[in-house]
């Protein structure tokens, strides 16, 4: 362990193998990284965190580029109850829930399967729920310039459930509205009514 510790203290952070950092972390919380059950934990942690934050390696334009279609349709499109999982950037604990995404086209639509993928691009990063909500809204706006976009995220945060206030049944709800969803009460109310339908 002494050799690893010296490496961590003296080398630039970018040159330290990721697994050595996780091994040091195990040591610092009072564990023995050399015991049988933890020998491969640094390797597993490296793979796990890479998967959980894979959104950093994804690009919105690449995800959407072959799924933008010219369509003569100008009514509301809603994809609701999209499950998402993210990591709180303050405590590196998960938060998870459902996203409800709506937009009103302005001559162009997004392939339906790309909406959940878009949610994943931003949720699979270190996040706060407020920014995540806004990023999804802005990405759709930039991609197809619709008449309006509406996003609602409902999530539970393990940083509130496992630590701190330890409230097990609280939900955090955030929203982002732009275009006609922001300026027209009737349109916004229609969206909210459709999202609530069927128990959502």
C-alpha positions as CSV (number, residue, x, y, z in Angstrom):
1,X,0.0,0.0,0.0
2,X,2.9,2.4,0.7
3,X,4.0,2.2,-2.9
4,X,0.5,3.0,-4.2
5,X,0.2,5.9,-1.7
6,X,3.4,7.4,-2.9
7,X,2.3,7.2,-6.5
8,X,-1.0,8.9,-5.7
9,X,0.8,11.7,-3.8
10,X,3.5,12.4,-6.3
11,X,2.1,11.7,-9.8
12,X,-0.1,14.0,-11.8
13,X,-3.7,12.9,-11.3
14,X,-4.1,12.1,-15.0
15,X,-1.2,9.6,-14.8
16,X,-2.6,7.6,-11.9
17,X,-4.3,4.4,-12.9
18,X,-8.0,4.6,-12.1
19,X,-8.0,1.3,-10.2
20,X,-5.2,2.6,-8.0
21,X,-7.4,5.5,-7.0
22,X,-10.3,3.2,-6.1
23,X,-7.9,0.9,-4.2
24,X,-6.8,3.9,-2.2
25,X,-10.4,4.9,-1.6
26,X,-11.1,1.5,-0.1
27,X,-8.1,1.9,2.2
28,X,-9.1,5.3,3.3
29,X,-12.6,4.3,4.4
30,X,-11.1,1.6,6.6
31,X,-11.1,-1.4,4.4
32,X,-8.4,-3.8,3.4
33,X,-8.2,-3.7,-0.4
34,X,-6.2,-6.9,-0.4
35,X,-8.8,-9.1,1.3
36,X,-10.5,-11.7,-0.9
37,X,-13.8,-10.0,-1.4
38,X,-12.2,-6.7,-2.5
39,X,-9.4,-7.8,-4.7
40,X,-11.3,-7.2,-7.9
41,X,-13.5,-4.3,-6.6
42,X,-11.3,-1.5,-8.1
43,X,-11.7,-3.2,-11.5
44,X,-15.4,-3.5,-11.1
45,X,-15.7,0.1,-9.8
46,X,-13.9,1.4,-12.9
47,X,-16.2,-0.5,-15.2
48,X,-19.3,0.5,-13.3
49,X,-18.5,4.2,-13.1
50,X,-17.6,4.3,-16.8
51,X,-21.0,2.8,-17.6
52,X,-22.9,5.1,-15.3
53,X,-21.3,8.2,-16.8
54,X,-21.1,7.1,-20.4
55,X,-23.1,10.2,-21.4
56,X,-19.9,12.1,-21.5
57,X,-18.8,10.1,-24.5
58,X,-22.1,10.6,-26.3
59,X,-23.0,13.4,-28.6
60,X,-26.6,14.6,-29.1
61,X,-26.1,15.3,-32.8
62,X,-24.8,11.8,-33.3
63,X,-27.7,10.3,-31.5
64,X,-30.3,12.3,-33.4
65,X,-28.7,12.8,-36.8
66,X,-30.6,10.0,-38.7
67,X,-33.9,10.4,-36.9
68,X,-35.1,13.9,-37.8
69,X,-38.0,13.7,-40.2
70,X,-40.0,16.3,-42.2
71,X,-43.7,15.8,-41.2
72,X,-46.8,17.8,-41.8
73,X,-48.0,17.5,-38.2
74,X,-48.4,20.2,-35.7
75,X,-50.1,18.6,-32.7
76,X,-48.5,17.7,-29.4
77,X,-46.1,14.7,-29.2
78,X,-45.6,13.2,-25.8
79,X,-43.2,10.4,-24.7
80,X,-43.9,9.9,-21.0
81,X,-42.7,7.6,-18.2
82,X,-39.2,7.4,-19.6
83,X,-37.1,5.8,-16.9
84,X,-33.8,7.4,-16.2
85,X,-30.9,6.9,-13.8
86,X,-28.3,9.5,-12.9
87,X,-25.7,10.4,-10.4
88,X,-25.9,13.4,-8.0
89,X,-22.8,15.5,-8.6
90,X,-22.7,16.6,-5.0
91,X,-22.5,13.2,-3.3
92,X,-22.0,10.7,-6.2
93,X,-25.2,8.9,-5.2
94,X,-27.8,7.9,-7.6
95,X,-31.1,9.6,-8.3
96,X,-33.7,8.0,-10.6
97,X,-37.2,8.4,-11.8
98,X,-39.3,9.2,-14.9
99,X,-39.1,11.8,-17.5
100,X,-42.1,13.2,-19.4
101,X,-41.2,14.8,-22.7
102,X,-43.4,16.8,-25.0
103,X,-43.0,19.0,-28.0
104,X,-45.2,20.6,-30.7
105,X,-43.5,20.1,-34.1
106,X,-42.8,23.0,-36.5
107,X,-42.4,20.9,-39.7
108,X,-39.9,18.3,-38.2
109,X,-40.2,15.5,-35.7
110,X,-37.8,13.3,-33.8
111,X,-38.0,9.5,-34.1
112,X,-39.8,8.3,-31.0
113,X,-37.0,5.9,-29.8
114,X,-34.6,8.8,-29.8
115,X,-36.3,10.6,-27.0
116,X,-35.3,8.1,-24.4
117,X,-31.8,8.0,-25.9
118,X,-31.6,11.8,-25.6
119,X,-32.7,11.5,-21.9
120,X,-29.9,9.0,-21.4
121,X,-27.2,11.1,-23.0
122,X,-27.7,13.8,-20.3
123,X,-28.7,11.6,-17.3
124,X,-25.7,9.4,-17.6
125,X,-23.4,12.1,-16.4
126,X,-22.8,13.7,-13.0
127,X,-25.9,15.9,-12.6
128,X,-28.3,18.0,-10.7
129,X,-31.9,17.4,-11.6
130,X,-32.6,21.0,-12.5
131,X,-29.8,21.2,-15.1
132,X,-30.8,17.7,-16.5
133,X,-34.3,19.0,-17.1
134,X,-33.1,22.1,-18.9
135,X,-30.5,20.2,-21.0
136,X,-33.2,17.9,-22.4
137,X,-35.4,20.8,-23.2
138,X,-32.6,22.8,-24.9
139,X,-31.4,19.8,-27.0
140,X,-34.8,19.2,-28.5
141,X,-35.2,23.0,-29.2
142,X,-31.9,23.1,-30.9
143,X,-32.5,19.9,-32.9
144,X,-35.8,20.7,-34.5
145,X,-36.8,24.3,-33.6
146,X,-40.4,23.2,-32.5
147,X,-43.2,25.5,-31.5
148,X,-42.6,24.5,-27.9
149,X,-41.0,21.9,-25.6
150,X,-42.2,20.8,-22.2
151,X,-40.2,18.5,-19.8
152,X,-41.1,17.2,-16.4
153,X,-38.8,15.0,-14.3
154,X,-39.9,13.2,-11.2
155,X,-37.1,11.6,-9.2
156,X,-36.0,10.1,-5.9
157,X,-32.6,11.0,-4.6
158,X,-30.5,8.5,-2.6
159,X,-28.6,11.5,-1.2
160,X,-31.9,12.4,0.6
161,X,-32.9,8.8,1.3
162,X,-29.7,7.2,2.6
163,X,-28.1,10.2,4.3
164,X,-29.0,13.7,5.4
165,X,-32.7,14.0,6.1
166,X,-33.3,10.3,5.3
167,X,-36.7,10.8,3.8
168,X,-37.7,7.6,2.0
169,X,-40.9,8.6,0.2
170,X,-40.2,12.1,-1.1
171,X,-40.0,13.0,-4.8
172,X,-38.4,15.9,-6.5
173,X,-40.2,17.3,-9.5
174,X,-38.6,19.7,-11.9
175,X,-40.0,21.2,-15.2
176,X,-38.8,23.2,-18.1
177,X,-41.2,24.9,-20.6
178,X,-40.4,26.9,-23.6
179,X,-42.3,28.3,-26.6
180,X,-46.0,27.8,-26.6
181,X,-45.9,25.6,-23.5
182,X,-44.6,28.7,-21.7
183,X,-46.8,31.3,-23.3
184,X,-50.1,29.5,-23.7
185,X,-51.8,28.3,-20.6
186,X,-54.2,26.0,-22.5
187,X,-51.3,24.1,-24.2
188,X,-49.5,23.8,-20.9
189,X,-52.6,22.5,-19.1
190,X,-53.2,20.0,-21.9
191,X,-49.7,18.6,-21.4
192,X,-50.1,18.4,-17.7
193,X,-53.4,16.6,-18.0
194,X,-52.0,14.0,-20.5
195,X,-49.0,13.4,-18.3
196,X,-51.3,12.7,-15.2
197,X,-53.5,10.4,-17.2
198,X,-53.4,6.7,-16.4
199,X,-51.9,7.2,-13.0
200,X,-48.7,9.0,-14.1
